[in-house]
Amino acid sequence: MHPNLSKRAITTIESLCELGCTQVNQLIDDAKKGNKIDALSDFEASEVELIIDELTQIMTVYNKE
């Protein structure tokens, strides 16, 4: 995980991953389109970017299978 992520961000990432690949991929797509992500609304924009980057890296592993 990125060293600048807060504990709350890491917990949120873990919770989002529990929703499954389809939901996480949709969230990533929505974020890339500039759509508001309700689950991330309490985070600063810079941390949202880190969270999306982290989710993208995690999903890269799963999308290869």
Summary of the structure (lengths in Angstrom):
residues: 65
radius of gyration: 10.9
end to end distance: 21.0
largest distance: 32.7
contacts: 155
relative contact order: 0.21
helix: 69%
strand: 0%
